[in-house]
Amino acid sequence: MCSKDPKTNTYGYVVDVAGPGQPRKQQRRRGFARERDALDALNKVARAVADGRTHAAPSKQTVAELLEA
């Protein structure tokens, strides 16, 4: 679902990204200039989840930090 922020005049979306049998998890993104851009991003994530592909949420973790863990 897309929504418009009246303060910033930008659009955002909320989508469930948890797989079947997992606790509910939502991804929220905002700051899209156009509603169409927000819908496109929403559909891309929703399609990846529905197809069963692994959806990796954006992270600020570096590759070096990942390899050290």
C-alpha positions, 0 to 999 in steps of 0.5 A: 500500500502506498501513502503520501506524506503531506509534510514532505510531499513524498510517497512511501510503502509498507509490505510484509516480507516474512516468509510462510510460517515466520513471524510477521515482518514489515518493510517500510520505505519512503521518500519517493518523488512519485507514487508510481516510483513507490508502487514499482518498488513495492511490487518488486519486493512483493514479487520477490517474496511471493516467488519464494526468492530470498529478500535481503533488506538493505543494510549498512553492514560492510562486507568486511563486517559480514566476513568477520562475523 
